[in-house]
Amino acid sequence: MKTGAGRFFEDYRLGETLVHAVPRTLTDGERALYHALYPARHAVFSSDEFARACGMSSSPLDDLIVFHTVFGKTVPDISLNAVANLGYAEGRWLRPVWPGDTLTATSQVIGLRETSNRTAGVVWVRTEGRNQRDEPVLSYVRWVMVRKRDADATAAAATVPDLAAVVPSEALVVPDGLDFTGYDFARAGEPHAWEDYVPGERIDHRDAVTVEEAEHMLATRLWQNTARVHFDVTQRQDGRRLIYGGHVLSLARTLSFNGLANAQMVVGLNGGSHANPCFAGDTVRAWSEVLDKAETAVPSVGALRLRLVATRGEPFLLRDAAGKYLPEVLLELDYWALLPRRG
């Protein structure tokens, strides 16, 4: 038997390390496709000259290109038989990735818990992406519900990891050389600096994108994500392809440009939930809330903690009176981004 059906819940062992195939060399082709799929236009990732003026050697690849590439490496070993990807925590971008870099990924199983109906279980993994010099570029925890091969199979004792609610601001990594002292607000697209945002402030990003079947499958293939629910209509009882959560994440992040054009680099992922499924034909909108702000070791660079919500509905609506996500909410993401300070 030379083919595999993928891992099921009972195949995981607490503490085991998974070495994921296949190494991926990224080029400017990834950038071009990413910017074609999404309305991505943050200036540091769009212009070599703008990036150089901010102290970098050239424009790095978008942070979410790195996330999706590393995530895609993990799918055949973690979520090929997933019911749903449930959440994220403790994410940090550790250094920029440039065209020509080759990324690999490994994961460690840090938690297991069988569901009450015994047909599936939740698997927690800590994943790390590294470049060709074996330098870490990204680290994050995610948890996913995975089907069981045999509902009667004995499951390991439940172990749920204790995860930090927020990545401490002092643990955020400002890329080497990044300096916003001479930041060009006009070229970046908006005048709003770090000082202009206040915790509790909410921003309706106004724009919207209707999800197309072909686009989401192209994106999912681009990141070499092989989860069957994104391609095979027989994998769901409703006969619909589930939109890859990363597609929704990138749509929301790029829609946030309108109001957060100067939130140039994502450096921390505090938490995230794919609240409800997204399908082709859904129109995705986004809104943000400023949760916190922090100084960094670089005087010209500040960090904002932001809640980003992707929704099919109206802005600023998230949960019902019982605390459950409203049915129109697709994604809630809690992250840190770097912005220029006026000094």
C-alpha positions in Angstrom: 0.0 0.0 0.0 1.9 3.1 -1.3 -0.9 5.6 -0.7 -2.1 7.0 2.6 -5.5 8.1 3.9 -3.9 10.7 6.3 -3.8 10.7 10.0 -6.9 10.2 12.2 -7.2 11.3 15.8 -6.1 7.9 17.3 -2.9 8.1 15.3 -1.4 11.0 17.3 0.8 10.6 20.3 1.4 13.4 22.9 4.9 14.8 22.5 5.7 13.4 19.1 7.4 15.6 16.5 6.1 15.6 12.9 8.5 16.6 10.1 6.4 18.0 7.3 7.0 17.6 3.6 7.8 19.3 1.2 10.3 22.2 1.4 9.0 25.3 -0.5 11.2 27.9 -2.1 9.3 31.2 -2.3 9.7 33.7 -5.2 8.1 37.0 -6.3 5.6 34.7 -8.1 4.0 34.0 -4.7 3.8 37.8 -4.1 2.2 38.4 -7.4 -0.4 35.7 -7.0 -1.1 36.8 -3.4 -1.7 40.4 -4.5 -3.9 39.1 -7.4 -6.0 37.0 -5.0 -6.5 39.6 -2.4 -6.6 43.5 -2.3 -3.1 43.5 -0.6 -1.4 46.8 -0.8 0.5 47.5 2.4 3.5 49.6 1.2 6.4 47.6 2.9 5.3 44.5 1.0 4.5 46.3 -2.2 7.6 48.4 -2.9 11.4 47.7 -2.6 12.0 51.5 -2.5 9.5 52.0 0.3 11.0 49.1 2.3 14.5 50.4 1.8 13.4 53.8 3.2 12.2 51.9 6.2 15.6 50.3 6.8 15.1 47.0 5.0 17.2 45.7 2.2 14.2 45.2 -0.1 10.5 44.3 0.2 10.0 41.1 2.2 7.2 38.7 1.4 3.8 39.4 3.0 3.6 38.0 6.6 0.5 35.9 5.6 2.3 34.4 2.7 4.7 33.0 5.2 1.9 31.9 7.5 0.0 30.1 4.7 3.1 28.4 3.3 4.1 27.0 6.7 0.5 26.1 7.5 0.1 24.3 4.1 3.1 22.1 4.9 1.4 20.8 8.0 -2.0 19.9 6.5 -1.2 16.4 5.2 0.0 15.4 8.7 -2.4 17.3 10.8 -5.6 18.3 9.1 -6.1 16.1 6.1 -9.0 14.5 7.9 -10.1 17.6 9.7 -13.6 18.4 10.6 -12.6 22.0 11.3 -9.6 24.2 12.1 -10.6 25.6 15.5 -8.1 28.2 16.6 -4.6 29.8 17.0 -2.5 31.1 19.9 1.1 32.1 20.8 2.0 33.1 17.2 5.2 35.1 16.5 6.8 36.1 13.3 10.5 35.8 14.1 12.3 37.2 11.0 11.3 38.4 7.5 11.2 36.0 4.6 12.6 37.1 1.2 12.1 35.9 -2.3 14.5 33.0 -2.8 14.1 31.7 0.8 13.2 28.0 1.3 10.8 27.2 4.1 10.3 23.9 6.0 8.0 23.1 8.9 7.9 20.8 11.9 5.2 20.4 14.5 5.0 18.9 18.0 1.8 17.4 19.4 1.1 19.3 22.7 -2.5 18.3 23.4 -5.1 15.7 22.7 -8.8 15.4 23.7 -11.5 13.1 22.3 -14.9 14.6 21.7 -17.9 13.5 23.7 -19.5 11.6 20.8 -16.2 9.7 20.2 -16.3 10.3 16.5 -13.4 12.8 16.5 -10.9 14.5 18.7 -9.1 17.8 19.1 -5.3 17.9 18.4 -3.1 20.8 19.5 0.2 21.3 17.8 3.0 23.8 18.0 4.4 24.5 14.6 7.6 26.1 13.6 8.7 27.3 10.2 12.4 27.7 9.3 14.4 29.0 6.4 17.3 27.4 4.5 19.7 28.6 7.1 17.7 26.7 9.8 16.6 30.1 11.3 13.1 30.1 12.8 10.8 32.5 10.9 7.4 31.7 12.4 6.1 29.8 15.4 2.4 29.3 16.4 0.0 26.9 18.1 -3.2 25.7 16.5 -5.8 23.2 17.3 -8.0 21.2 14.9 -10.8 18.7 15.2 -9.8 15.5 13.4 -12.0 12.6 12.6 -11.5 9.2 14.2 -10.9 6.2 11.9 -12.8 4.0 14.4 -15.2 5.5 16.9 -14.6 2.6 19.3 -10.8 3.0 19.3 -9.4 3.8 22.7 -8.2 7.4 23.0 -5.3 8.7 25.0 -6.0 10.5 28.3 -7.1 14.1 27.6 -4.3 16.7 27.8 -5.2 20.3 27.1 -2.2 22.7 26.9 -2.2 25.9 29.0 -1.7 28.6 26.4 -1.0 32.3 26.9 -4.0 34.6 26.2 -1.7 37.2 24.7 1.8 37.3 23.3 3.6 39.8 25.6 4.5 43.0 23.7 8.1 42.6 24.9 8.3 39.2 23.1 7.4 40.7 19.8 10.2 40.8 17.2 10.9 44.0 15.3 12.8 43.0 12.1 16.4 43.9 12.1 17.0 47.4 10.6 13.3 48.4 10.6 13.1 52.1 11.2 10.1 54.3 10.5 11.8 57.6 11.3 11.5 58.8 7.7 8.1 57.1 7.0 6.3 58.5 4.0 2.6 58.6 5.1 1.5 60.0 1.8 3.0 57.1 -0.2 1.7 54.6 2.4 -1.9 55.7 1.8 -3.1 57.2 5.1 -1.9 59.8 7.7 -2.7 57.7 10.8 0.2 56.9 13.0 0.5 54.7 16.2 -0.4 57.7 18.4 -3.7 58.2 16.5 -5.2 54.9 17.7 -6.9 54.5 21.0 -7.8 51.2 22.8 -11.6 50.7 22.4 -11.7 52.4 19.0 -13.5 50.4 16.4 -13.0 50.7 12.6 -15.4 49.7 9.9 -13.2 48.9 6.9 -16.2 49.5 4.5 -15.0 47.4 1.6 -16.2 43.9 0.7 -15.2 40.9 -1.4 -17.5 38.2 -2.7 -15.8 34.8 -2.5 -15.5 32.9 -5.8 -15.1 29.1 -6.0 -12.2 29.2 -8.4 -10.2 31.8 -6.4 -10.4 30.0 -3.1 -9.3 26.7 -4.7 -6.4 28.5 -6.5 -5.3 30.0 -3.2 -5.6 26.7 -1.4 -3.5 24.9 -4.0 -1.0 27.8 -4.0 -0.3 27.1 -0.3 -0.2 23.3 -1.0 -3.1 22.8 1.4 -4.5 19.4 0.6 -7.4 19.2 3.1 -10.2 17.3 1.3 -13.1 19.5 2.5 -11.7 22.4 0.4 -11.9 20.5 -2.9 -14.1 17.4 -2.7 -17.8 18.0 -2.5 -18.4 14.5 -1.2 -16.6 15.3 2.1 -19.5 17.3 3.5 -23.1 16.2 3.8 -24.3 19.5 2.3 -22.2 18.8 -0.8 -20.4 22.2 -0.6 -16.7 23.0 -0.6 -15.5 24.6 2.6 -13.5 27.8 2.0 -10.0 27.5 3.5 -9.9 29.6 6.6 -6.6 31.2 5.5 -8.4 32.6 2.5 -10.9 34.4 4.8 -8.0 35.6 7.0 -6.2 37.1 4.1 -9.3 38.8 2.7 -10.0 40.3 6.1 -6.4 41.5 6.7 -6.2 43.1 3.3 -9.7 44.7 3.6 -8.4 46.3 6.8 -6.1 48.5 4.7 -8.9 51.0 4.7 -8.3 52.4 8.1 -5.2 50.5 9.0 -3.0 51.2 5.9 0.0 51.9 8.2 -0.4 48.6 10.2 2.5 47.4 8.0 3.7 44.1 9.6 2.0 41.4 11.5 4.3 40.2 14.3 2.1 38.4 16.8 -0.9 36.1 16.8 -2.7 36.1 20.2 -5.7 34.1 19.3 -8.1 33.3 16.5 -11.3 31.4 15.8 -13.0 30.3 12.6 -16.4 31.1 14.0 -18.6 29.8 11.1 -18.0 28.2 7.7 -17.6 30.3 4.6 -18.8 29.2 1.2 -18.5 30.5 -2.3 -20.9 33.3 -2.9 -20.5 34.7 0.6 -19.6 38.4 0.7 -16.9 39.1 3.3 -16.6 42.4 5.1 -14.2 43.3 7.9 -14.0 45.5 11.0 -11.4 46.0 13.7 -11.2 47.0 17.3 -8.0 48.4 18.9 -7.4 46.3 22.0 -4.1 47.6 23.3 -1.0 49.4 22.2 2.7 49.1 23.2 6.0 50.7 22.6 8.9 48.6 21.1 12.6 48.7 21.5 12.7 50.8 18.3 11.6 54.4 19.1 10.0 55.0 15.6 8.0 51.7 15.7 4.9 51.1 17.8 2.7 48.0 18.2 -1.0 47.8 18.1 -3.0 44.9 19.4 -6.1 44.5 17.1 -9.2 42.4 16.9 -10.0 41.7 13.3 -13.4 40.3 12.5 -14.5 38.9 9.1 -18.3 38.8 8.7 -21.1 38.4 6.2 -23.1 40.9 8.3 -23.0 44.4 9.8 -19.9 45.8 11.5 -19.3 45.7 15.2 -21.6 42.7 15.8 -19.8 39.6 17.2 -21.6 37.5 19.8 -25.2 37.0 21.0 -26.4 37.5 24.6 -25.2 34.0 25.5 -21.7 34.7 24.3 -22.0 32.5 21.1 -20.7 33.8 17.8 -23.4 35.3 15.6 -24.1 33.1 12.5 -22.8 35.8 10.1 -19.4 36.0 11.8 -16.7 34.0 9.9 -13.4 34.9 11.7 -12.2 36.6 14.9 -8.5 37.2 15.0 -6.5 38.9 17.8 -3.0 40.0 16.5 -0.2 42.5 17.0 0.9 44.8 14.1 3.8 47.3 13.8 3.0 50.9 12.9 5.1 54.1 12.5 5.3 56.5 15.4 5.6 60.3 14.8 8.3 60.5 17.5 
